[in-house]
């Protein structure tokens, strides 16, 4: 059920916990291989080269253990895919929903990292 990206794949709650415990800065995009998500994955794949202090991950939205993203208080009320969360020291510092351009993702990265 892995997404077809060049990002680090998260497929379980334990992998999610490992990412946030082992990485000070992380961005996780929880989505599908669809038209709203693909531009976000593409932006992340490009930006991961410039923001090497950030761990860039994906997680399949329909995976049973994706509840770790879907049920975050910061994602409450989100209606569109993907759910993208930005983490620092294990805490959500920003969450976005729906399609995002590379410029939008980069602006958030510049603001927080």
C-alpha positions as CSV (number, residue, x, y, z in Angstrom):
1,X,0.0,0.0,0.0
2,X,3.0,2.3,-0.3
3,X,2.6,5.5,-2.2
4,X,4.7,5.8,-5.4
5,X,7.0,8.7,-4.3
6,X,10.6,9.2,-3.6
7,X,9.8,10.2,0.0
8,X,10.3,8.2,3.1
9,X,7.3,5.9,3.5
10,X,5.4,5.6,6.8
11,X,3.1,2.6,7.0
12,X,2.4,2.1,10.7
13,X,1.9,4.0,13.9
14,X,5.3,2.7,15.2
15,X,7.0,4.1,12.1
16,X,5.2,7.5,12.6
17,X,6.4,7.6,16.2
18,X,10.0,6.6,15.1
19,X,10.0,9.5,12.6
20,X,9.0,12.1,15.2
21,X,11.2,10.7,17.9
22,X,14.3,10.5,15.7
23,X,13.9,13.7,13.7
24,X,13.7,17.2,15.0
25,X,12.0,18.5,11.8
26,X,9.6,16.5,9.7
27,X,6.9,16.9,7.2
28,X,4.4,14.1,6.6
29,X,1.9,14.2,3.7
30,X,-1.0,11.8,4.2
31,X,-2.8,11.2,0.9
32,X,-3.4,9.1,-2.2
33,X,-1.9,9.0,-5.6
34,X,-4.5,11.5,-6.9
35,X,-4.6,14.9,-8.6
36,X,-4.8,16.9,-5.3
37,X,-1.9,15.0,-3.7
38,X,0.6,14.6,-6.6
39,X,1.6,18.3,-6.7
40,X,2.4,18.2,-2.9
41,X,4.5,15.1,-3.3
42,X,6.3,16.6,-6.3
43,X,7.0,19.8,-4.3
44,X,8.3,17.8,-1.3
45,X,10.6,15.7,-3.6
46,X,12.1,18.9,-5.0
47,X,12.4,20.7,-1.7
48,X,13.9,17.8,0.3
49,X,17.2,18.6,-1.5
50,X,17.2,22.2,-0.2
51,X,15.9,21.5,3.3
52,X,18.1,18.6,4.3
53,X,17.5,19.3,8.0
54,X,13.9,18.2,7.4
55,X,12.7,14.6,7.0
56,X,10.1,14.4,4.2
57,X,7.6,11.5,4.5
58,X,4.4,10.2,3.0
59,X,1.7,8.0,4.5
60,X,-1.2,6.4,2.6
61,X,-4.5,8.1,3.7
62,X,-6.5,4.8,3.4
63,X,-4.1,2.8,5.6
64,X,-5.7,1.8,8.8
65,X,-2.9,3.3,10.9
66,X,-3.1,6.6,9.1
67,X,-5.4,7.6,12.0
68,X,-2.2,9.0,13.6
69,X,-2.5,11.8,11.1
70,X,-6.3,11.9,10.3
71,X,-7.2,12.2,14.0
72,X,-4.8,15.0,14.9
73,X,-6.6,17.9,16.5
74,X,-4.8,20.2,13.9
75,X,-6.5,18.2,11.1
76,X,-10.0,18.2,12.6
77,X,-12.4,19.6,10.0
78,X,-10.1,18.9,7.1
79,X,-12.1,17.9,4.0
80,X,-9.6,17.7,1.2
81,X,-6.6,15.5,0.6
82,X,-3.8,15.5,1.3
83,X,-3.4,16.3,5.0
84,X,0.1,17.7,5.4
85,X,1.6,18.1,8.8
86,X,4.8,19.9,9.7
87,X,6.5,18.8,13.0
88,X,9.2,20.2,15.1
89,X,10.4,18.3,18.2
90,X,7.5,15.9,17.9
91,X,4.9,18.7,17.9
92,X,2.6,19.7,15.1
93,X,3.5,23.3,14.2
94,X,1.4,23.6,11.1
95,X,-1.1,21.5,9.2
96,X,-2.6,22.1,5.8
97,X,-5.2,20.4,3.6
98,X,-5.8,20.1,-0.1
99,X,-3.5,20.9,-3.0
100,X,-0.5,23.1,-2.3
101,X,2.0,24.6,-4.7
102,X,5.7,24.3,-4.3
103,X,5.8,28.0,-3.4
104,X,3.2,27.4,-0.6
105,X,5.1,24.4,0.8
106,X,8.4,26.3,0.6
107,X,7.0,29.3,2.4
108,X,5.9,27.1,5.3
109,X,9.3,25.4,5.4
110,X,11.1,28.8,5.4
111,X,8.8,30.1,8.2
112,X,9.3,27.1,10.6
113,X,12.7,25.6,9.7
